[in-house]
């Protein structure tokens, strides 16, 4: 399966060189080939499991902690609007 790395990079807003595109295309193709092999494995006799630890609802206390101010968070933003990050739409493509 061939991946259009240029399209994926555009969606992720990643500027890639031609050399990087070729490298990542090969790597992604290799990963997808491996996934296809995994799809061929007969799992009909394997019991379903959603998790293996036996732990349930392990949560931490929800406590406020120091974090970036809105100004600091937006300081390096490429584009912002009304105190929020502004990003290009990608779902209509």
DSSP file (Angstrom, degrees, kcal/mol; ACC not computed):
  #  RESIDUE AA STRUCTURE BP1 BP2  ACC     N-H-->O    O-->H-N    N-H-->O    O-->H-N    TCO  KAPPA ALPHA  PHI   PSI    X-CA   Y-CA   Z-CA
    1    1 A X              0   0    0      0, 0.0     2,-0.4     0, 0.0    31,-0.1   0.000 360.0 360.0 360.0 131.8    0.0    0.0    0.0
    2    2 A X        -     0   0    0     30,-0.1     2,-0.4     2,-0.0    24,-0.1  -0.799 360.0-149.0-100.3 135.0    1.4    3.4   -1.0
    3    3 A X        -     0   0    0     -2,-0.4     2,-1.5    22,-0.2     3,-0.2  -0.839  14.9-133.1-103.5 136.6    1.0    6.4    1.3
    4    4 A X     >  +     0   0    0     -2,-0.4     4,-2.1     1,-0.2     3,-0.4  -0.688  29.4 178.8 -85.9  86.3    0.8    9.9    0.0
    5    5 A X  H  > S+     0   0    0     -2,-1.5     4,-3.0     1,-0.2     5,-0.2   0.836  75.4  59.3 -61.7 -35.1    3.3   11.4    2.4
    6    6 A X  H  > S+     0   0    0      2,-0.2     4,-2.0     1,-0.2    -1,-0.2   0.913 107.9  45.7 -60.4 -42.5    2.9   14.9    0.9
    7    7 A X  H  > S+     0   0    0     -3,-0.4     4,-2.4     2,-0.2    -2,-0.2   0.922 114.0  47.8 -67.5 -44.4   -0.8   14.9    1.7
    8    8 A X  H  X S+     0   0    0     -4,-2.1     4,-2.0     1,-0.2    -2,-0.2   0.913 112.1  50.2 -62.5 -43.0   -0.2   13.5    5.3
    9    9 A X  H  <>S+     0   0    0     -4,-3.0     5,-3.2     1,-0.2     4,-0.4   0.886 109.8  51.1 -63.1 -39.0    2.5   16.1    5.9
   10   10 A X  H ><5S+     0   0    0     -4,-2.0     3,-1.1    -5,-0.2    -2,-0.2   0.926 109.5  49.6 -64.2 -44.2    0.3   18.9    4.7
   11   11 A X  H 3<5S+     0   0    0     -4,-2.4    -1,-0.2     1,-0.3    -2,-0.2   0.862 115.5  43.7 -61.8 -35.7   -2.6   17.8    7.0
   12   12 A X  T 3<5S-     0   0    0     -4,-2.0    -1,-0.3    -5,-0.2    -2,-0.2   0.414 111.3-122.9 -89.2   1.2   -0.1   17.7    9.9
   13   13 A X  T < 5 +     0   0    0     -3,-1.1     2,-0.6    -4,-0.4    -3,-0.2   0.910  59.8 150.5  56.5  45.4    1.5   21.0    8.8
   14   14 A X      < -     0   0    0     -5,-3.2     2,-0.7    -6,-0.1    -1,-0.2  -0.933  42.3-143.8-111.2 114.6    4.9   19.4    8.6
   15   15 A X        -     0   0    0     -2,-0.6     2,-0.4    -3,-0.1    -5,-0.0  -0.675  28.4-177.3 -76.8 116.8    7.3   20.8    6.1
   16   16 A X        -     0   0    0     -2,-0.7     2,-0.1   -10,-0.1    -2,-0.0  -0.910  22.8-129.3-118.4 143.5    9.3   17.9    4.7
   17   17 A X     >  -     0   0    0     -2,-0.4     4,-2.5     1,-0.1     5,-0.2  -0.378  34.3-105.9 -77.0 166.0   12.1   17.7    2.2
   18   18 A X  H  > S+     0   0    0      1,-0.2     4,-2.2     2,-0.2     5,-0.2   0.880 123.5  53.4 -60.0 -37.4   11.9   15.4   -0.8
   19   19 A X  H  > S+     0   0    0      2,-0.2     4,-2.3     1,-0.2    -1,-0.2   0.915 109.5  47.2 -64.3 -43.2   14.4   13.1    0.9
   20   20 A X  H  > S+     0   0    0      2,-0.2     4,-3.1     1,-0.2     5,-0.3   0.896 109.7  53.9 -65.4 -40.1   12.3   13.0    4.1
   21   21 A X  H  X S+     0   0    0     -4,-2.5     4,-2.3     1,-0.2    -2,-0.2   0.927 110.4  46.3 -59.9 -44.7    9.1   12.3    2.1
   22   22 A X  H  X S+     0   0    0     -4,-2.2     4,-2.1     2,-0.2    -1,-0.2   0.922 113.7  49.0 -63.7 -44.1   10.8    9.3    0.4
   23   23 A X  H  X S+     0   0    0     -4,-2.3     4,-2.2     1,-0.2    -2,-0.2   0.938 114.7  43.6 -60.8 -48.8   12.2    8.0    3.7
   24   24 A X  H  X S+     0   0    0     -4,-3.1     4,-3.0     1,-0.2     5,-0.3   0.828 109.1  57.7 -70.3 -31.2    8.8    8.3    5.5
   25   25 A X  H  X S+     0   0    0     -4,-2.3     4,-2.2    -5,-0.3   -22,-0.2   0.932 109.8  45.0 -62.1 -44.4    7.0    6.8    2.5
   26   26 A X  H  X S+     0   0    0     -4,-2.1     4,-2.0     2,-0.2    -2,-0.2   0.915 115.2  47.5 -64.2 -43.7    9.2    3.7    2.8
   27   27 A X  H  X S+     0   0    0     -4,-2.2     4,-2.2     2,-0.2    -2,-0.2   0.929 113.6  46.4 -65.5 -45.4    8.8    3.5    6.5
   28   28 A X  H  X S+     0   0    0     -4,-3.0     4,-2.5     1,-0.2    -1,-0.2   0.891 111.2  52.3 -65.8 -38.8    5.0    4.0    6.5
   29   29 A X  H  X S+     0   0    0     -4,-2.2     4,-2.1    -5,-0.3    -1,-0.2   0.903 109.1  50.8 -62.0 -40.5    4.6    1.4    3.7
   30   30 A X  H  X S+     0   0    0     -4,-2.0     4,-1.9     2,-0.2    -2,-0.2   0.912 110.3  48.8 -63.4 -43.3    6.7   -1.1    5.8
   31   31 A X  H  X S+     0   0    0     -4,-2.2     4,-2.2     1,-0.2    -2,-0.2   0.920 111.5  49.5 -62.6 -44.2    4.4   -0.5    8.8
   32   32 A X  H  X S+     0   0    0     -4,-2.5     4,-2.2     1,-0.2    -1,-0.2   0.854 107.9  53.7 -66.9 -34.2    1.3   -1.0    6.7
   33   33 A X  H  X S+     0   0    0     -4,-2.1     4,-1.8     2,-0.2    -1,-0.2   0.908 109.3  49.5 -63.8 -40.5    2.6   -4.2    5.2
   34   34 A X  H  X S+     0   0    0     -4,-1.9     4,-2.1     2,-0.2    -2,-0.2   0.904 109.0  51.6 -64.6 -41.7    3.2   -5.5    8.8
   35   35 A X  H  X S+     0   0    0     -4,-2.2     4,-1.8     1,-0.2    -1,-0.2   0.894 107.0  53.9 -62.2 -39.8   -0.3   -4.5    9.8
   36   36 A X  H  X S+     0   0    0     -4,-2.2     4,-0.8     1,-0.2    -1,-0.2   0.895 106.7  51.8 -61.5 -39.5   -1.7   -6.4    6.8
   37   37 A X  H >< S+     0   0    0     -4,-1.8     3,-1.0     1,-0.2     4,-0.4   0.913 107.9  52.2 -61.4 -42.0    0.3   -9.5    8.0
   38   38 A X  H >< S+     0   0    0     -4,-2.1     3,-1.2     1,-0.3    -1,-0.2   0.843 101.8  59.9 -63.6 -33.2   -1.3   -9.1   11.4
   39   39 A X  H 3< S+     0   0    0     -4,-1.8    -1,-0.3     1,-0.2    -2,-0.2   0.755  99.3  58.7 -66.3 -22.8   -4.8   -9.0    9.8
   40   40 A X  T << S+     0   0    0     -3,-1.0    -1,-0.2    -4,-0.8    -2,-0.2   0.613  80.4 108.4 -81.4 -12.8   -4.2  -12.4    8.4
   41   41 A X  S <  S-     0   0    0     -3,-1.2     2,-0.8    -4,-0.4    -3,-0.0  -0.461  76.6-121.3 -69.7 132.8   -3.6  -14.0   11.8
   42   42 A X        +     0   0    0     -2,-0.2     3,-0.2     1,-0.2    -1,-0.1  -0.653  41.9 163.1 -76.9 110.6   -6.5  -16.3   12.9
   43   43 A X    >   +     0   0    0     -2,-0.8     3,-1.7     1,-0.1    -1,-0.2   0.170  39.0 111.5-111.5  15.2   -7.8  -14.8   16.2
   44   44 A X  T 3  S+     0   0    0      1,-0.3    -1,-0.1     3,-0.0    -2,-0.0   0.780  82.7  43.9 -63.3 -26.4  -11.1  -16.6   16.2
   45   45 A X  T 3  S+     0   0    0     -3,-0.2     2,-0.5     2,-0.1    -1,-0.3   0.278  91.3 102.7-101.6  10.9  -10.1  -18.7   19.2
   46   46 A X  S <  S-     0   0    0     -3,-1.7     2,-0.2     1,-0.0    -3,-0.1  -0.831  74.8-123.8 -97.3 126.9   -8.6  -15.8   21.1
   47   47 A X        -     0   0    0     -2,-0.5     2,-0.1     1,-0.1    -2,-0.1  -0.449  28.8-112.6 -70.3 137.5  -10.7  -14.5   23.9
   48   48 A X        -     0   0    0     -2,-0.2     2,-0.3     2,-0.0    -1,-0.1  -0.391  37.5-179.4 -67.7 145.2  -11.5  -10.8   23.7
   49   49 A X        -     0   0    0      1,-0.1     3,-0.1    -2,-0.1    -1,-0.0  -0.987  25.4-166.7-145.8 139.1  -10.0   -8.6   26.4
   50   50 A X  S    S-     0   0    0      1,-0.4     2,-0.3    -2,-0.3    -1,-0.1   0.699  81.9  -5.3 -96.3 -22.9  -10.3   -4.9   26.9
   51   51 A X        -     0   0    0      1,-0.0    -1,-0.4     3,-0.0     0, 0.0  -0.967  53.1-149.2-163.8 161.6   -7.4   -4.7   29.4
   52   52 A X  S    S+     0   0    0     -2,-0.3    -1,-0.0    -3,-0.1     0, 0.0   0.442  79.0  75.6-119.2  -1.4   -5.1   -7.1   31.2
   53   53 A X  S    S-     0   0    0      2,-0.2     3,-0.1     1,-0.0    -1,-0.1   0.752  85.2-132.9 -86.7 -22.9   -4.3   -5.5   34.6
   54   54 A X        +     0   0    0      1,-0.3     2,-0.2     0, 0.0    -1,-0.0   0.386  62.8 132.1  84.2  -5.3   -7.5   -6.2   36.4
   55   55 A X        -     0   0    0      3,-0.0     2,-0.4     2,-0.0    -1,-0.3  -0.563  37.8-165.5 -81.7 145.5   -7.5   -2.6   37.6
   56   56 A X        -     0   0    0     -2,-0.2     3,-0.2     1,-0.1     0, 0.0  -0.994  60.0  -7.7-133.1 139.7  -10.7   -0.5   37.2
   57   57 A X        +     0   0    0     -2,-0.4     2,-1.0     1,-0.2    -1,-0.1   0.858  69.4 175.7  49.2  48.3  -11.3    3.2   37.5
   58   58 A X        +     0   0    0     -3,-0.1     2,-0.3     0, 0.0    -1,-0.2  -0.753  15.7 162.2 -85.7 105.0   -7.8    4.1   38.7
   59   59 A X        -     0   0    0     -2,-1.0     2,-0.3    -3,-0.2     3,-0.0  -0.800  32.6-133.8-123.0 161.8   -8.0    7.9   38.8
   60   60 A X        -     0   0    0     -2,-0.3     2,-0.1     1,-0.1     0, 0.0  -0.739  41.1 -84.4-108.0 163.1   -6.0   10.7   40.5
   61   61 A X        -     0   0    0     -2,-0.3     2,-1.1     1,-0.1    -1,-0.1  -0.435  41.9-122.7 -63.3 138.5   -7.4   13.6   42.3
   62   62 A X        +     0   0    0     -2,-0.1     2,-0.4    -3,-0.0    -1,-0.1  -0.747  47.9 162.2 -87.3 100.1   -8.3   16.5   40.0
   63   63 A X        -     0   0    0     -2,-1.1     2,-0.1     0, 0.0    -3,-0.0  -0.959  41.1-115.0-125.3 138.8   -6.2   19.3   41.3
   64   64 A X        -     0   0    0     -2,-0.4     2,-0.3     3,-0.0     3,-0.0  -0.451  37.0-173.6 -67.4 141.5   -5.2   22.6   39.6
   65   65 A X        -     0   0    0     -2,-0.1    -1,-0.0     1,-0.0     0, 0.0  -0.928  35.2 -80.1-133.8 158.1   -1.5   22.9   39.0
   66   66 A X        +     0   0    0     -2,-0.3     2,-0.3     1,-0.0    -1,-0.0  -0.294  60.2 159.8 -58.2 141.2    0.7   25.7   37.7
   67   67 A X        -     0   0    0     -3,-0.0     2,-0.1     1,-0.0    -1,-0.0  -0.875  43.0 -59.9-149.9-178.6    0.6   26.0   33.9
   68   68 A X        -     0   0    0     -2,-0.3     2,-0.1     1,-0.1    -1,-0.0  -0.363  51.3-117.8 -67.5 146.2    1.3   28.4   31.1
   69   69 A X     >  -     0   0    0      1,-0.1     4,-2.6    -2,-0.1     5,-0.2  -0.404  30.5-107.0 -73.4 163.4   -0.6   31.7   31.0
   70   70 A X  H  > S+     0   0    0      1,-0.2     4,-2.0     2,-0.2     5,-0.2   0.912 121.9  51.6 -59.2 -41.8   -2.8   32.2   27.9
   71   71 A X  H  > S+     0   0    0      1,-0.2     4,-0.9     2,-0.2    -1,-0.2   0.911 110.7  46.9 -61.9 -43.7   -0.4   34.7   26.6
   72   72 A X  H  4 S+     0   0    0      1,-0.2     3,-0.4     2,-0.2     4,-0.4   0.899 111.4  51.7 -65.4 -40.1    2.6   32.4   27.0
   73   73 A X  H  < S+     0   0    0     -4,-2.6     3,-0.3     1,-0.2    -1,-0.2   0.872 116.9  39.3 -64.0 -36.4    0.7   29.5   25.3
   74   74 A X  H >< S+     0   0    0     -4,-2.0     3,-1.8    -5,-0.2    -1,-0.2   0.522  87.8  99.4 -90.7  -6.3   -0.2   31.7   22.4
   75   75 A X  T 3< S+     0   0    0     -4,-0.9    -1,-0.2    -3,-0.4    -2,-0.1   0.851  93.2  31.0 -52.3 -43.3    3.2   33.5   22.2
   76   76 A X  T 3  S+     0   0    0     -4,-0.4    -1,-0.3    -3,-0.3    -2,-0.1   0.262  87.9 133.9-101.2  11.7    4.6   31.3   19.3
   77   77 A X    <   -     0   0    0     -3,-1.8     3,-0.2     1,-0.2    -3,-0.1  -0.388  53.3-144.2 -65.8 136.2    1.2   30.6   17.6
   78   78 A X  S    S+     0   0    0      1,-0.3     2,-0.3    -2,-0.1    -1,-0.2   0.884  86.5   7.1 -65.0 -39.1    1.3   31.0   13.9
   79   79 A X  S    S+     0   0    0      7,-0.2     7,-2.5     2,-0.0     2,-0.3  -0.996  70.2 176.8-147.6 138.9   -2.2   32.3   13.9
   80   80 A X  E     -A   85   0A   0     -2,-0.3     2,-0.3     5,-0.3     5,-0.2  -0.968   8.2-169.8-142.3 157.7   -4.6   33.3   16.8
   81   81 A X  E >  S-A   84   0A   0      3,-2.3     3,-1.4    -2,-0.3    -2,-0.0  -0.950  72.7 -12.2-151.8 125.8   -8.1   34.7   17.1
   82   82 A X  T 3  S-     0   0    0     -2,-0.3     3,-0.1     1,-0.3    -1,-0.0   0.853 129.1 -50.6  51.6  41.2   -9.9   36.0   20.3
   83   83 A X  T 3  S+     0   0    0      1,-0.3     2,-0.3    -9,-0.0    -1,-0.3   0.665 119.0 104.7  76.2  16.5   -7.3   34.4   22.5
   84   84 A X  E <  S-A   81   0A   0     -3,-1.4    -3,-2.3   -10,-0.0    -1,-0.3  -0.891  79.3 -97.5-126.3 157.0   -7.5   31.0   20.9
   85   85 A X  E     -A   80   0A   0     -2,-0.3     2,-0.5    -5,-0.2    -5,-0.3  -0.544  35.8-149.7 -68.2 136.1   -5.3   29.1   18.5
   86   86 A X        +     0   0    0     -7,-2.5     2,-0.3    -2,-0.2    -7,-0.2  -0.956  20.5 176.8-111.9 122.7   -6.5   29.4   14.9
   87   87 A X        -     0   0    0     -2,-0.5     2,-0.1    -9,-0.1     3,-0.1  -0.905  33.7-100.4-125.0 151.9   -5.8   26.5   12.6
   88   88 A X        -     0   0    0     -2,-0.3     2,-0.2     1,-0.1    -1,-0.0  -0.407  42.5-106.4 -70.0 146.2   -6.7   25.8    9.0
   89   89 A X        +     0   0    0      1,-0.1    -1,-0.1    -2,-0.1     0, 0.0  -0.487  40.4 170.1 -69.2 138.8   -9.7   23.5    8.4
   90   90 A X    >   +     0   0    0     -2,-0.2     3,-1.0    -3,-0.1    -1,-0.1   0.504  60.7  76.6-124.2 -12.8   -8.8   20.1    7.2
   91   91 A X  T 3  S+     0   0    0      1,-0.2    -2,-0.0     2,-0.1     0, 0.0   0.687  87.1  61.1 -78.2 -16.8  -12.0   18.1    7.3
   92   92 A X  T 3         0   0    0      1,-0.2    -1,-0.2     0, 0.0    -2,-0.1   0.476 360.0 360.0 -88.1   0.5  -13.5   19.7    4.2
   93   93 A X    <         0   0    0     -3,-1.0    -1,-0.2     0, 0.0    -2,-0.1   0.472 360.0 360.0 -81.3 360.0  -10.7   18.3    2.0
